[in-house]
Amino acid sequence: MSCAEASIAFDRAADYYDATRGFPPGVEDRVADLFVQAGGLGPASRVLEVGIGTGRIAVPLAARVARYAGADLSAPMLGKLAGKRSALPIDLVRADATALPFSDGRFHTLIGVHVFHLIPGWRAVLAEAARVLAPGGLLLHGGDDHSRGPVWRRWRDRVEERGAAPNVGVPRARIQSFPEEEGWSPAGVHSIAFGRRTRPREVIELVAGRSWSTTWRMSDVELAAAVEALRADLLEAFEDLEREVELETGFWVRAYRPPGA
């Protein structure tokens, strides 16, 4: 079985991805600024994003650079982005991140956000990143910071307790450290904090509806048990599941130089 066949593609999430993963108003520009700062990006920069998806990162960031390329396994996700990129300098290709269809040294920056845990051949992705980066280029690894709020931690804990399968790619415990462990040199950490308005009931519904890939390989029985455990947690924390609350969250970007750079 190839890495592409074993990797988790997000075809099933294309229709709801933006609604469940999108940033609150104004936050997407702050996230784009994080990548600009972390990578020293500017009008001459050439950027590649692996796992570009529907463009959550690409759309606000592409206008700040010369050219933005994106690779993804999911044709439906790429289709969503193609429909909204307008005149932005975004080039799209359906490709396996372990075998990128780009020449050596082509990009100043390679971006990966919430993708390495989905790819069994993630070490091959790092090797490809080193190959396509120009001298002095950086890997920018980004992710949502769910450590800030207890609600996010609780739903992940409950799902994992009730039968979520381990990541097919980078293990959760290593997600913020694996590039350095593979010989990449840290080149800075950048982060922001922000709030997200929601109702606790909506968090329960997202888990029950298998909105996150963590739940996709769970049985119906395992998922039902996780949902009920989460419901009890949130009732204890908020009492009223219908009342809108602000959940604390954030986003981080870690920059790395390739081995030997």
C-alpha positions in Angstrom: 0.0 0.0 0.0 1.4 3.4 -0.9 1.6 6.4 1.4 -1.0 8.1 -0.7 -3.4 5.2 -0.3 -2.9 5.0 3.5 -2.9 8.7 4.1 -6.2 10.2 5.2 -7.8 12.4 2.5 -10.5 14.9 3.5 -13.0 14.3 0.6 -15.8 13.7 3.1 -15.1 17.0 4.9 -15.1 19.3 1.9 -18.7 20.5 2.3 -18.4 21.4 5.9 -14.7 22.1 6.4 -14.9 25.9 6.2 -17.9 26.1 8.6 -16.2 24.0 11.2 -12.5 25.0 10.8 -12.8 28.6 9.7 -11.4 31.4 11.9 -13.5 34.0 13.6 -13.8 37.3 11.7 -10.4 39.1 11.7 -8.4 36.2 13.0 -7.4 34.8 9.6 -5.4 38.0 8.9 -3.6 37.7 12.2 -2.8 34.1 11.3 -1.5 35.1 7.9 0.7 37.7 9.7 2.1 35.0 11.9 3.3 33.1 8.8 4.8 36.3 7.3 6.7 36.9 10.5 7.8 33.3 11.0 9.0 32.9 7.4 10.2 36.4 6.7 7.8 36.4 3.7 7.4 39.2 1.3 6.3 40.2 -2.2 9.1 38.1 -3.8 8.4 34.9 -1.8 7.5 31.6 -3.4 5.4 29.4 -1.0 4.3 25.8 -1.2 1.6 24.5 1.2 1.1 20.7 1.5 -2.4 19.8 2.5 -3.7 23.1 1.3 -7.3 22.0 1.6 -10.0 24.7 1.1 -7.4 27.5 1.6 -7.9 28.4 5.3 -4.3 29.5 5.4 -3.7 30.1 1.7 -6.5 32.7 0.9 -5.4 35.3 3.5 -1.7 34.6 2.9 -1.4 34.4 -0.9 -1.9 38.1 -1.4 1.2 38.8 0.7 3.6 36.7 -1.5 4.7 36.4 -5.2 3.3 32.9 -5.8 1.5 30.4 -3.7 1.4 26.7 -4.7 -0.8 24.1 -3.0 -0.8 20.3 -3.0 -3.6 18.1 -1.6 -4.8 14.5 -2.0 -8.5 15.6 -2.0 -10.0 16.7 -5.3 -13.2 18.0 -3.5 -11.2 20.1 -1.1 -9.1 21.6 -4.0 -12.4 22.2 -5.9 -13.7 24.3 -3.0 -10.5 26.4 -3.0 -10.5 26.8 -6.8 -14.0 28.3 -6.6 -12.9 31.0 -4.2 -9.3 31.9 -5.1 -10.4 34.5 -7.6 -7.4 36.5 -8.8 -5.1 35.3 -6.0 -1.8 33.9 -7.2 -2.6 30.3 -6.0 -1.6 27.3 -8.2 -3.2 24.0 -7.2 -2.1 20.4 -7.8 -3.6 17.1 -6.6 -0.5 15.4 -5.4 1.0 13.1 -2.7 3.1 15.1 -0.3 5.6 12.3 -0.1 6.4 12.7 -3.9 5.9 16.4 -4.8 5.8 17.3 -8.5 8.1 20.3 -8.1 11.8 20.9 -9.0 14.6 21.1 -6.5 15.0 24.4 -4.7 11.9 26.0 -6.0 10.3 27.5 -2.9 11.4 29.9 -0.2 8.9 28.4 2.3 7.0 25.1 2.8 3.9 25.3 5.0 2.1 22.3 6.7 -0.9 22.8 8.9 -2.7 19.9 10.5 -1.4 17.5 7.9 1.6 15.5 9.3 -0.6 13.4 11.6 -2.6 12.2 8.5 0.4 10.9 6.5 2.1 7.6 7.4 5.1 8.6 5.2 5.6 11.9 7.0 9.4 11.4 7.1 9.3 11.3 3.3 7.4 14.6 3.4 10.2 16.1 5.4 12.7 14.8 2.8 10.6 16.3 0.0 10.4 19.6 1.9 14.2 19.8 2.2 14.5 19.0 -1.5 12.1 21.7 -2.8 13.3 24.4 -0.5 15.7 26.9 -1.8 18.9 27.6 0.2 17.9 29.5 3.3 14.3 28.2 3.0 12.1 27.3 6.0 9.5 24.8 6.9 6.6 26.5 8.7 4.6 24.0 10.8 1.3 25.5 12.1 -1.6 24.4 14.2 -4.6 25.4 16.3 -3.7 25.7 20.0 -6.3 23.7 21.7 -4.3 23.5 24.9 -5.6 26.9 26.0 -9.2 25.9 26.8 -10.6 22.9 28.8 -13.4 22.3 26.4 -11.1 21.4 23.5 -9.0 19.2 25.8 -12.1 17.4 27.1 -13.6 16.5 23.8 -10.2 15.1 22.6 -9.7 13.2 25.8 -13.2 11.7 25.8 -12.8 10.6 22.1 -9.5 9.0 22.8 -10.7 7.3 25.9 -13.6 5.7 24.0 -11.8 4.2 21.1 -10.2 6.8 18.7 -7.5 5.1 16.6 -3.9 6.4 16.9 -2.8 8.9 14.3 -1.7 7.2 11.1 1.1 9.8 10.8 3.0 11.7 13.5 1.7 10.8 17.0 -0.2 13.5 18.8 2.4 13.6 21.6 5.1 14.5 19.0 3.2 16.9 16.8 5.0 20.0 18.1 8.5 18.5 18.3 8.9 16.0 15.4 10.8 18.2 13.0 13.5 18.9 15.6 13.7 15.3 16.5 14.3 14.5 12.8 17.2 16.9 12.6 15.5 20.2 11.5 16.8 23.2 13.4 14.3 25.4 15.2 14.1 29.0 13.8 11.4 30.6 16.0 8.0 30.1 17.5 5.1 32.5 16.9 1.6 32.4 18.4 -1.6 34.3 19.0 -4.6 33.8 21.3 -8.2 34.5 20.4 -11.7 33.5 21.5 -14.4 31.6 19.6 -18.0 32.1 20.4 -20.1 29.0 20.4 -22.7 27.0 22.4 -21.5 23.8 24.2 -24.3 21.9 22.5 -22.6 22.7 19.1 -19.3 21.2 20.2 -21.2 18.0 21.1 -23.0 18.0 17.8 -19.7 18.3 15.9 -18.2 15.3 17.7 -21.4 13.3 17.2 -21.5 14.2 13.5 -17.9 12.9 13.0 -16.7 16.4 11.9 -13.1 15.7 13.0 -11.0 13.0 11.5 -10.2 11.7 15.0 -13.7 10.1 15.0 -13.8 8.7 11.5 -12.5 5.3 12.4 -14.5 4.9 15.6 -17.5 2.5 15.8 -21.0 3.9 16.4 -20.9 2.5 19.9 -17.5 4.0 20.7 -18.6 7.4 19.4 -21.9 7.3 21.3 -20.0 6.6 24.5 -17.6 9.5 23.8 -20.4 11.9 23.1 -22.2 11.1 26.4 -19.1 11.4 28.4 -18.4 14.8 26.8 -22.0 15.9 27.4 -21.6 15.2 31.1 -18.3 17.1 31.2 -19.8 20.2 29.5 -23.0 20.1 31.7 -20.7 20.1 34.7 -18.7 23.0 33.3 -21.4 25.2 31.9 -24.8 23.9 33.2 -26.6 25.4 30.2 -25.6 23.8 26.9 -27.6 26.3 24.9 -26.0 29.5 26.3 -23.3 31.0 24.1 -19.9 31.1 25.6 -16.4 32.2 24.5 -13.9 29.4 24.3 -10.3 30.3 24.6 -8.1 29.0 21.8 -5.2 30.1 19.6 -2.8 29.3 16.7 1.0 28.7 16.6 3.6 28.6 13.9 7.0 26.9 14.4 9.8 27.6 11.9 12.6 25.1 11.0 15.7 25.0 8.8 16.4 21.7 7.0 19.1 19.4 8.3 22.6 20.6 7.3 21.3 24.1 6.3 
